[in-house]
Amino acid sequence: MSIDKISYDTLIPNNVNLSSDRRVLKALEQWHPQYIDWWKTMGPDGFQDAEVYLRTAISVETKGWAKFGYVKMPDYRWGILLAPQEEGRKIPFGEHKGEDVWQEVPGEYRAMLRRLLVIQGDTEPASVEQQRFLGATAPSLYDLRNVFQVNVEEGRHLWAMVYLLQKYFGRDGREEAHELLRRRSGDKDAPRMLGAFNEETPDWLSFFMFAFFTDRDGKMQLESLAQSGFDPLARTCRFMLTEEAHHMFVGESGVGRIIQRTCETMQQAGIDDPFDTEKIRQLSVIDLPTIQKKANLHYSLSLDLFGSEVSTNAANFYNASLKGRFKETKLTDDHRLDNTTYPVLKLVNGALTMVDEPALTALNMRLRDDYVDDCARGIRRWNKIVANNGVEFEFKLPHTGFNRQIGQFANVDISPQGEILKPNDWQIARNNFLPSTDDGEFIALLMRQETRRGKFAEWIAPPKSGVDNQAGDFEYVRLS
């Protein structure tokens, strides 16, 4: 079978020749009903019987890889898809740089690799769980379809990690696959492994911010894993990145459409001051300062996903040639980092100071810096929307030490502007930095379901174009 074609001769679509790998096929077929049960229990609430206009992968080629059509989500064909194998690929970094990539798990790195797969795998069902109630307040059929597309693809990304666990880790892998369905986002007894994936997603602005900031962290992590010397993981992540791009688009464009609608409404009402929140909220749109506070929250939560700025674990993953840097092969250093340093922001004698640390242990910091730069480009696009509407307001990324729970600034109160605050000052000013209870209650009042074809909630602008070039009144979700 050609690697770019997907076989449908088993319950599980795949391009890894599952039909001839009976052990793994049997394990996945046994896991499948557990997954479907999880999906029906923890997936989109109230829409399991709806027909949704979704894309499904039919190839792993760069172009023409997906087809669109109506499908009920429990019937979606989740599959095992790896990007095409690169002939003669060499390991691009770490102690094994220059060696042939591995097609099997090196025994000495078995535990480390399993941990990487489990952490990545745990994030995928978590986001589905966080978003399961959003359908009840969808601002349009277009947006309803988009969140469902994100959900089914996060489900497929879970399948991607489970396949690697089942194929290469035997009984241990089967146990880990079971645990991935046992844990639940926000569960007190069995929470998801990373903090941001235990947060609630109470409204659509939160969802769009999550897709913009947290899925962008996912992009950075997948890019790093796509460099791996373990070739099946690298190929898996390369294809996952194809789908991840859409998730970030949903987030960035969703926030952008909210900004657009708010600015348009302010102009129509003759409101020049973006901080006149009382008047703006009376128009049933979300004021720009509240959008900024939501960005502050989701950005800081996402920064914590990178872990400690200085990390021996990150160094070990890199040395073992398991997890590289963002776009590793495009960097021009020696790809070993034995005698190089990287600047890390620390609190030294009460002042924020850049300190040179060994580049190997500062890999999390470097990846986070790449993430910050990527986020900043999106923020500039939001600001362009504001400027084009003649409103004087500028969105900004808060300081990287703001509202942190992990790393150098976990116990330090820092303002979005980078000022170190006393605990009392932080408590007084907190509601100016982060969404308050009143902010949440106001946004909740706006969240009313709109399912008429071509109609949108009053707090969000329509998209510039439809999915798959469909008309503005296209029926993206057929409700039963």
C-alpha positions in Angstrom: 0.0 0.0 0.0 1.3 3.5 -0.9 2.1 5.4 2.2 0.1 8.5 1.0 -3.0 6.4 0.7 -5.3 5.3 3.5 -6.6 1.8 3.8 -10.3 1.3 4.8 -10.1 -2.5 5.0 -10.2 -2.5 8.8 -12.5 -0.8 11.4 -9.6 1.7 11.8 -8.6 3.7 8.6 -4.8 3.7 8.5 -1.7 4.0 6.3 0.5 1.8 8.5 -0.7 -1.6 7.1 -2.7 -2.6 10.2 -4.3 -5.5 8.4 -1.0 -7.3 8.5 -0.2 -6.4 12.1 -2.7 -8.6 13.8 -1.5 -8.0 17.4 -1.8 -4.2 17.2 -5.0 -4.4 15.2 -6.6 -6.6 17.8 -5.5 -4.3 20.6 -6.8 -1.2 18.9 -10.1 -2.9 18.0 -10.5 -3.8 21.7 -9.8 -0.2 22.6 -12.2 1.2 20.0 -15.5 0.5 21.9 -13.9 2.1 25.1 -13.1 5.1 23.0 -16.6 5.3 21.5 -18.1 5.0 25.0 -15.8 7.8 26.2 -16.8 10.0 23.2 -20.5 9.5 23.8 -20.1 10.2 27.5 -17.6 13.1 27.4 -17.8 14.4 23.8 -20.1 17.1 22.5 -23.1 17.1 24.8 -26.5 16.8 23.0 -25.2 16.5 19.4 -24.2 12.9 19.0 -27.1 12.4 16.5 -26.5 15.6 14.5 -25.1 15.4 11.0 -22.0 17.6 10.8 -20.2 18.9 7.7 -16.7 17.6 8.7 -13.5 17.0 6.9 -12.0 13.6 7.0 -8.5 12.7 5.9 -8.2 10.6 2.8 -4.5 11.1 2.2 -1.4 12.4 3.9 -0.3 14.4 0.9 0.1 18.1 1.4 -2.7 19.0 -1.0 -6.0 17.3 -1.4 -5.6 15.4 1.8 -9.2 15.7 3.1 -12.8 15.4 1.9 -15.8 17.1 3.3 -19.2 15.5 4.0 -22.0 15.1 6.5 -21.3 12.5 9.3 -22.6 11.8 12.8 -19.6 12.3 15.1 -19.7 8.8 16.7 -19.5 7.4 13.1 -16.4 9.6 12.2 -13.6 7.5 10.8 -10.8 8.1 13.3 -7.6 6.7 11.9 -3.9 6.1 12.2 -2.1 8.4 9.9 1.7 9.0 9.5 3.3 11.5 7.2 5.3 9.9 4.4 8.6 8.4 5.4 11.7 10.4 4.4 14.2 8.1 2.6 17.6 8.1 4.3 16.5 10.4 7.2 19.2 11.0 9.8 18.7 12.0 13.5 19.2 15.8 13.4 20.2 16.5 17.0 21.5 15.2 20.4 24.0 12.5 21.2 22.8 10.4 18.2 23.0 13.2 15.6 23.9 11.8 12.2 22.8 8.2 12.9 19.9 6.6 11.0 16.5 7.4 12.6 15.1 4.6 14.7 12.1 2.5 13.6 12.0 0.7 16.9 12.2 2.1 20.4 15.8 2.1 21.8 15.7 0.1 25.0 17.6 2.7 27.0 15.0 5.3 26.1 11.9 3.3 26.5 10.6 5.0 29.7 11.4 8.5 28.5 9.7 8.0 25.2 6.6 6.5 26.8 6.4 9.5 29.1 6.4 11.9 26.1 3.7 9.9 24.4 1.5 9.8 27.5 1.8 13.5 28.2 1.0 14.4 24.6 -1.8 11.9 24.4 -3.4 13.2 27.7 -3.9 16.7 26.3 -6.0 15.5 23.3 -9.1 14.1 25.0 -8.8 16.7 27.7 -9.6 19.5 25.3 -12.7 17.6 24.0 -13.9 17.2 27.6 -13.4 20.9 28.3 -15.4 21.9 25.3 -18.3 19.4 25.6 -21.0 21.9 26.6 -20.2 24.6 24.1 -22.8 23.5 21.6 -25.6 24.7 23.9 -24.5 28.3 23.4 -23.1 28.2 19.9 -23.2 31.6 18.2 -23.9 30.1 14.7 -24.0 26.8 12.8 -20.6 27.8 11.3 -19.0 28.0 14.8 -20.8 24.9 16.0 -19.3 23.0 13.1 -15.9 24.4 13.8 -15.8 23.3 17.4 -16.9 19.8 16.3 -14.2 19.7 13.7 -11.6 20.6 16.4 -13.1 17.9 18.7 -13.0 15.0 16.2 -9.4 15.9 15.2 -8.3 16.1 18.8 -9.9 12.6 19.1 -7.8 11.5 16.1 -4.7 12.9 17.8 -5.5 10.7 20.8 -5.7 7.7 18.4 -2.2 8.7 17.1 -0.6 8.5 20.5 -2.5 5.3 21.4 -1.3 3.6 18.3 2.3 4.3 19.1 1.7 3.1 22.7 0.0 -0.1 21.6 2.5 -0.9 18.9 5.8 -0.2 20.6 5.1 -0.6 24.3 3.1 -3.9 24.5 1.3 -4.4 27.8 2.5 -1.1 29.3 1.2 0.7 26.3 -2.2 -1.0 26.6 -2.4 0.1 30.2 -1.5 3.7 29.4 -4.1 3.7 26.6 -6.7 2.7 29.2 -5.6 5.4 31.6 -5.9 8.1 28.8 -9.7 7.4 28.8 -10.0 7.0 32.6 -8.6 10.5 33.5 -11.1 13.4 33.1 -10.5 17.1 32.8 -11.1 18.8 36.2 -11.8 15.5 38.0 -10.7 15.7 41.6 -9.6 12.1 41.8 -8.3 11.6 38.3 -7.5 14.9 36.7 -5.6 15.5 33.4 -1.9 15.7 33.8 -1.3 19.4 32.9 -3.0 22.2 34.7 -4.4 24.2 31.7 -6.3 21.1 30.6 -8.2 21.0 33.9 -9.6 24.5 33.5 -13.2 25.0 32.5 -14.2 26.4 29.1 -17.4 28.3 30.2 -18.0 30.4 27.1 -17.0 30.8 23.4 -14.5 33.6 24.0 -12.7 31.2 26.3 -12.8 28.5 23.6 -11.4 30.9 21.0 -8.7 32.0 23.4 -7.9 28.4 24.2 -7.6 27.5 20.5 -5.4 30.5 19.9 -3.0 30.2 22.9 -3.2 26.6 24.1 -3.4 24.9 20.7 -0.4 27.1 19.7 1.5 25.5 22.6 0.4 22.2 21.0 1.9 23.3 17.7 5.2 24.1 19.4 5.3 20.7 21.2 4.4 18.8 18.0 7.0 20.7 16.0 9.6 19.6 18.6 8.5 16.0 18.6 8.4 16.1 14.8 12.2 16.3 15.0 12.5 13.1 17.0 15.0 10.4 16.2 12.2 7.9 16.8 10.8 8.1 13.2 7.2 6.8 13.8 6.7 9.6 16.4 8.2 12.3 14.0 6.0 11.2 11.1 2.9 11.1 13.3 3.5 14.6 14.6 4.2 16.0 11.1 0.7 14.9 10.0 -0.9 16.1 13.3 0.5 19.6 12.5 -1.6 19.7 9.3 -4.7 19.5 11.4 -3.5 21.7 14.2 -3.2 24.7 11.9 -7.0 24.7 11.5 -7.5 24.7 15.3 -5.4 27.9 15.7 -7.2 29.5 12.8 -10.5 28.8 14.6 -9.1 30.6 17.7 -7.5 33.5 16.0 -10.3 34.3 13.6 -12.9 33.7 16.3 -11.4 36.4 18.6 -10.8 38.6 15.6 -14.5 38.4 14.7 -15.5 39.3 18.2 -13.1 42.3 18.1 -14.6 43.3 14.7 -18.1 43.2 15.9 -17.3 45.2 19.1 -15.5 47.9 17.1 -18.3 48.1 14.5 -20.9 48.5 17.2 -18.9 51.2 19.0 -18.7 53.2 15.8 -22.4 52.8 15.1 -23.2 54.0 18.6 -20.7 56.9 18.5 -18.6 55.5 21.4 -15.0 56.6 21.2 -13.7 55.4 24.5 -13.0 51.6 24.5 -12.8 51.7 28.3 -16.4 52.9 28.7 -17.4 49.3 29.4 -20.8 50.1 30.8 -22.0 51.7 27.7 -20.4 49.2 25.4 -21.9 46.2 27.3 -25.3 47.7 27.0 -24.9 47.1 23.2 -24.6 43.3 23.9 -21.0 43.1 22.7 -17.8 42.2 24.6 -15.7 45.3 25.5 -12.0 45.2 24.4 -10.5 45.4 27.9 -12.4 42.2 28.9 -11.1 40.5 25.8 -7.6 41.6 26.9 -8.1 40.1 30.4 -9.2 36.8 28.8 -6.1 36.9 26.7 -4.0 37.5 29.8 -5.5 34.5 31.5 -5.1 32.0 28.7 -1.7 33.2 27.7 -0.4 32.7 31.3 -2.0 29.3 31.6 -0.4 28.3 28.3 3.0 29.5 29.3 2.9 27.1 32.3 2.6 24.2 29.8 6.3 24.7 28.8 7.4 23.7 32.3 10.3 25.2 34.2 12.6 27.5 32.3 15.6 25.5 33.4 15.0 21.7 33.1 17.2 18.7 33.3 14.3 16.6 31.8 14.3 18.8 28.7 18.1 18.4 28.5 17.7 14.6 28.8 15.1 14.4 26.1 17.3 16.4 23.8 20.5 14.5 24.5 18.6 11.3 23.9 17.5 12.6 20.5 13.9 12.2 21.4 12.6 15.8 21.4 14.2 18.6 19.5 13.8 22.3 19.3 11.2 24.3 17.2 12.2 23.7 13.6 15.5 22.1 14.6 16.7 21.3 11.1 16.6 25.0 10.1 18.9 26.1 13.0 22.6 26.6 12.2 24.4 25.6 15.4 26.0 22.2 16.1 22.7 20.6 17.3 24.4 19.2 20.4 24.6 22.3 22.6 27.4 21.0 24.8 29.2 24.3 25.3 26.6 27.0 24.5 24.3 29.1 26.7 20.9 30.7 26.4 19.5 33.7 28.3 16.9 32.9 31.0 14.8 35.5 32.8 15.1 35.1 36.6 14.4 37.0 39.7 17.9 38.0 41.1 18.0 40.0 44.3 14.5 41.2 43.8 15.0 42.3 40.2 14.1 40.6 36.9 17.4 39.7 35.3 18.6 37.8 32.2 21.0 35.0 33.2 23.0 32.9 30.8 22.2 29.2 31.5 23.6 26.1 29.7 21.6 25.9 26.5 20.7 22.2 27.1 18.9 22.9 30.4 17.3 26.1 29.0 15.5 24.3 26.1 12.0 25.0 27.7 12.9 28.7 27.8 13.9 28.7 24.2 10.8 26.9 23.0 8.7 29.3 25.1 10.4 32.3 23.5 9.6 30.8 20.0 6.0 30.5 21.3 5.9 34.1 22.5 7.1 35.3 19.1 4.4 33.3 17.4 1.7 34.6 19.7 2.8 38.2 19.1 2.2 37.8 15.3 -1.4 36.9 16.0 -1.8 39.8 18.5 -0.6 42.2 15.7 -3.3 40.9 13.4 -6.0 41.6 16.1 -4.6 45.1 16.5 -4.9 45.6 12.8 -8.6 45.0 13.1 -8.9 47.5 15.8 -6.9 50.1 13.9 -8.9 49.5 10.7 -12.0 50.4 12.6 -10.6 53.6 14.0 -10.6 52.6 17.6 -7.7 53.6 19.9 -6.9 50.5 21.7 -3.9 48.0 21.6 -3.9 44.4 22.7 -0.7 43.4 24.3 0.8 40.1 25.6 1.4 40.3 29.3 4.8 39.9 30.8 5.9 36.2 30.8 6.1 36.3 34.6 2.5 37.3 35.0 0.1 34.9 36.8 2.5 32.0 36.7 2.1 28.8 38.6 5.1 26.9 37.3 8.8 27.9 36.9 10.8 30.9 38.0 7.8 33.1 38.8 5.5 30.6 40.4 5.5 32.5 43.7 6.0 36.0 42.5 3.3 38.6 41.9 4.1 40.4 38.6 1.8 42.8 36.8 1.1 42.4 33.0 3.6 45.3 32.5 6.3 43.4 34.4 6.2 45.2 37.7 6.9 43.2 40.8 3.9 43.7 43.2 3.4 43.2 46.9 0.7 40.5 47.7 -1.8 43.1 48.8 -1.3 45.2 45.7 -1.8 42.1 43.5 -5.1 41.3 45.3 -6.4 44.8 44.9 -5.5 45.0 41.2 -6.3 41.4 40.2 -9.6 42.2 38.6 -7.9 44.7 36.3 -5.6 42.0 35.1 -7.8 38.9 34.9 -11.4 38.2 34.2 -13.6 38.9 37.3 -16.8 37.2 38.4 -18.7 40.1 37.0 -16.9 39.7 33.6 -17.8 36.0 33.5 -21.4 36.7 34.4 -21.7 39.3 31.7 -20.2 37.1 29.0 -22.5 34.3 30.1 -25.5 36.5 29.5 -24.5 36.9 25.9 -24.1 33.2 25.3 -27.3 32.3 23.6 -27.5 29.5 21.0 -28.1 30.7 17.4 -28.8 27.8 15.0 -30.7 29.5 12.2 -28.9 29.1 8.8 -26.7 32.1 8.0 -27.4 33.9 11.3 -24.9 34.9 14.0 -25.1 36.0 17.6 -25.0 39.7 18.0 -21.6 39.7 19.8 -19.6 38.2 16.9 -19.2 39.1 13.2 -19.6 36.6 10.4 -16.5 35.0 8.9 -15.1 36.4 5.6 -15.6 33.1 3.9 -17.3 29.8 4.6 -15.8 26.3 5.3 -15.0 24.6 2.0 -16.1 27.7 0.2 -19.7 27.2 1.1 -22.3 30.0 1.0 -23.1 32.1 4.0 -26.4 30.3 4.7 -24.9 26.8 4.4 -26.3 24.2 6.8 -23.1 23.2 8.5 -24.9 21.1 11.2 -28.2 19.3 10.5 -29.9 19.2 13.9 -32.3 16.3 14.6 
